[in-house]
């Protein structure tokens, strides 16, 4: 065997053995927590089920992962919830330990299979990014809450007390202190070691040190194995010699399963599924960071769904990506697939050795591992997250933990979901969904008006308010929008309020009510509300809520441009009669004494004055009538770009640049234009240089005004 390959095999086998040992300890710890109290006599069978599930999880995820290098594990997230479900189901079972055990196996199988279905559905419908829609503090609260339950369970396991029935008084009893203080210390040491020493073998090393310390303690105190068993310092002795039997088949086919007790635990089982799904979604993202690679979250979820179907049929608990074991394989530079397959053999070997070997494991070690896992979650979310979360969001985490600790995991889930809704409403309500666009000089319709009209509209700019809304208008934003408009209406006289709803995705009942109040405010204040570019769905919601078009109060327009055009026309019509003569920046007509160089043309309605793509030979000034500017798309469709009113020039840009015409200019109505050709300009330059200079100044001024207008609009849209 080549030296490089031999070294690779040694590293992979070593990493697999270490991962397998850690997984065995975790699986046994989780089983001891779940099968406690009344179920303690069935603990060997529970340990066997969890060990088989651990082996299946390691093997299947290693097989599916390929070169990705992720390592799977039976997971801690759902374990404390399952422990509560198991304890409650056992209490509601009207039978002995065997019936209670089969009932718990059936409940666990249902939880894992439902979790698998959830993974497959999320992965198949490509919803792998679902976790991003759940507020980070809420997820942190759930995981920290499970950490509290795991830590409490670890103390109860070490003290040989039912974790669901144990009280603080029992735990602080002198005799109980002697039992669980070593487990607590061991868990704290394991936590400190993993946080201070970033090495692959730190967890196995601390486990070995813990076992050696326990053995030394037995020797120093003169305690024999029999005395340790009698004093409940060890997991054993177990009545059963074998660790595994086909319990799921019996749970489904025999009359021993109390299905009424199973159905009684539906809320807890649903909570376990929810917590497992959330944990998996976050671990997939964490695995990407560990491996420095992009993982297809949807594929990962489908793979995890497959392994949980198999594991669930054997009665195992949910399993998925394990960040700690993946990091261990990565740090040892081991092949993830090979290490996972080797690690899968270790739990099977433990099952083969039987209950006699497992019974020698100290409760201190098992309880300490549970304390370590629980403390890791608590420290990560209660301590580490304090530095990265704002205080208001951070307080959600301890609130959920406190609820779980005092009221239970189901109530904690309900409080967490409620806080998620509240947090979403608060955060979304803080987002300014309204963008104010200044009317007049900065933003107008696509109607090209003469300078005098532009001056009038600029003078009336404060009479028009343009608001562009985005997103979903709901109770958190509707009230702020109404208050903002109310203040604006009181600040100065308002004639038109334009609401651009093009980017509004929906409106809830509160939003509709706010718009109805806005209509009443408009009627009382003497201004008109114009809804522009409203989708059919949103307009249907508004009309169903009682908001319909009313003359002088509410109007619906197809888009913002048409809304602006209507408002401008009405403002100009309402302006003083003498206002039309107000001069503007840049004269509407060419310099005087150019009659001999200008050609007056009459255009019937529909005449194409300028055709897109033609060579530019003339510039035109509209004397009367109206023109429209249209861009012809490659597919032949037409897009309205502009509407031209009398006194406005068209075609000057192409005349100067020499580039082909970029749009069609068509007579909307019978019109009259003044045409100035390129040849006439050249003749003018030869015959009268002064008037030619005046002409070029007029053209340059017109171009400058239009460029300034375009820049103002651009700045307004970016603001």
Helices and strands as residue ranges (DSSP letters): H 3-34, G 37-42, H 43-65, G 66-68, E 72-74, H 79-92, H 97-124, G 130-133, H 136-158, H 168-171, H 174-196, H 202-221, H 225-230, H 247-253, H 259-264, H 266-291, H 297-313, E 319-321, H 323-331, H 336-353, H 355-358, H 363-378, I 379-383, G 384-387, H 391-407, H 409-430, E 434-437, E 447-448, H 451-459, G 461-463, E 464-473, H 475-491, E 496-507, H 509-525, E 528-532, H 536-544, E 554-557, H 560-574, G 577-581, G 595-597, E 599-603, E 608-610, E 618-624, E 626-632, E 638-645, E 649-650, H 652-657, E 664-667, E 671-677, H 678-687, H 689-718
